[in-house]
């Protein structure tokens, strides 16, 4: 397997979503991803939030991770960038609230593990490997794929 070249990372959002969607067609796998991808995103940020960068407060690996993710989402267009910024901010806020009542690292680790088990079960049903085995950038594409589908549903005229 060769490393992806720089040009491969310059795909459009539609190209990313088309390729990601090719391994997410089974109805049960899609439903699992609709639930587990946001859980994995939020719990990953929760794990990162558990690592402070400079004493207590908002400066932790979670904010750094969100900034890195936003740099990728900026390449997918303004609409997705804004939507993903809102999702990441909401995730960071939810995790901060969880940290007030329970150990964030423990809750995040449990959710993260269970969500990944479910994801791999979905891919077993699908009969295809997860996309990130081909390119790690798909770990960021998955949440944007879910958000993009939600935005498309919201924009679609009611029947």
ABEGO torsion letter per residue (X at the ends): XBBBBAAAAABBAAAAAAAAAAABABAAAAAAAAAAAAAAAAAAAAAAAABBABEBEABBAAAAAAAAAAAAAAAAEAAAAAAAAAAAAAAAAAAAAAAAABBAAAAAAAAAAAAAAAAAAAAAAAGBBBAAAABAAAAAAAAAAAAAAAAAAAABBBX
